[in-house]
Amino acid sequence: MRILGLDHVSVTTSDIARSLAFYRDLLGLPVRGIGELTGDEVDRITGTPGVRLLSADLDLGRGQVLELLEYVGAADGVALGLEHPGAGHIGLLVEDLDDVHGSLVAAGVTVKSAPVGLTEPGDWHGVRCMTVLDPDGVAVELVERPKRREPAGIEAGADRGLDA
């Protein structure tokens, strides 16, 4: 198992419009996307059936994201604990999510979901992720992003004016 780095940091907010006014309008963070998240994929990742989230992804640079989430409902009232304003999770980038899942299950870690592939269009399309809890109950989302492919005939660093 190998962690590649920080993928994103998530903060749960009580009012996403107010949070956007702060992070986007006052701090100047560019918005990558704003939307609503529902359905089987979100239910499985959060471990909360029937959950509905408002979301905004803000660009922190270097491929890292600040994810704002507002929990606006769960059909059966069951909650993971992430719905409270100020709560959040850490998103770590991994190379092989299936390997990580197997290792964590074998180690007895609380795993809230098996790997889930995201199918909605946008920045998260093709991403696979799962949520686990650390020993103190902090949610950690493990993220495997699709591998970027170089165009045929181009090797990393070739013909780009990069010193070897």
N, C-alpha and C positions, 0 to 999 in steps of 0.2 A: 504494500500500500504506500502511495506517495501523494502528499499534498503539494500542489503546484503553486499555491498562493491564495491571496484574498480575492474572491470573486465579487462579493457585494456585502454591504451592511444594510440591515433592514431595521426600520423604526416603525412601530405601530403608533398611529396618531388618532386622536379623537375627531379631527376635522381635517380632511386632506386638503381642502381649499385653503384653509388657514396655514397649513404646513407648506403648501406650494408658494403662498405669498411670502413666507419666510425664506425658504431654501432657494426658490427660483428668483423671486422678485427682489429680495433684499440681498441675498448672498451671491446671486448671479449664476447659480448652477444651471447649465443647459438641460432641458427636458429631453429625454430619449423617447419616452412614451407615457401615455396616461390611458387608463382603461379600467374595466371591471373584470374581475376574475370569478368564475363560477364553474361548476361542473365536476365531473368525476376526477379529473386530473388534480384539481385544487383540493377536493375532498381528501384524496389519497395522500397528497403531500403534507397537508396540515394535520391529517388524522381527525378532521372535524367534518362529519357528514352534513351536507347542505349548506356549507359556509359560502358567504358572498363577501368579496373584498373589492374595495376601490384601491387602485394602485397607481403609483407614479414612479418611474425610474428616472433618476437624475444622474448626469454624467460627472463623475469625479475625476476623470482623466485616466490615462494609462489602462483603459479597458475596465475600470472599476466603477461600480454603480452604488448610489444610495437609493434604496428601495423604500418608498413610503407606502404603508398599508393602513387602510381603515376598514376594520371589521364591521360590516353593517348588518350581519345576520348569519345565523346558523339555524337551519330548519328545526332541529330537535333540541336546541339550547345547549348541546354538548360543546365544550370549549377546550382548547389546548392550553390556554393561559396566555397565548400571544395576542389575544384580542384587547388586552388592557393597554390604554395609552401609555407610552413610555417603554413598553415591552419591545422586544426585537429578537433578531437572530443573527448569527454570523454565517455568511455564505463562503464556503471554502471550495476552491477549484481542485478537482481531482482528475487523474488520468484515466482510471478504469473503475467506473462506479460499481460494476458487478463484483469486482474483486474486493473493493472497500466494503460493500454490503455484506458479502460472505464473511469477511474478517471480523466485522463488528458484531454480526449475529453470533458467530462462534465465540466471541469474547463476552457475550451476555449483555451487550449495550442495549439500552432501550431504543428500539428502532420504530419510528412512527409510520414509516412507509417503506415498501420496497422501491427500487428505482422506477421512476415514472417519466415517460417521454412526453414532452410538451408539443402539441400540434397546432396551437393558435399561431396565426401569422405574426410577424414582428421579431424583435431582438431575441426573444426566448424560443423561437421555433427551432425544433431539433435538439434542444437542450434536454438532458436527462438529469433528474435530481431526486433527492430523498431527504427526509428529515430524521435526525436522531437527537437524543438528549445527552448532554454531558453529565458527569456525576452529580452536578448541582442542579440539574434540570434545565440548563440553558439550551435552547434549541440551536442546533447546528444543521444548516442545509448544505449538503454535499452536492456539488454541481459538476457535471461533465458536459463540456461544450463540444459541438461538432468539430472535428479536425479541419483546419483550413488547408485547402489543397492549392499548391502552386500551379500556375498554368503549365501545360506540357512544354518541356524543353527549357524551363527556367529552374535553376537550382538556387537554394537559399544564398543570397548575397551576390549571385552572378549578375553581371551587366547592370548593376545598380550604383556603380561608383563607390562601393564600399571597400575599404582597405581590408585585406585578408589578415 
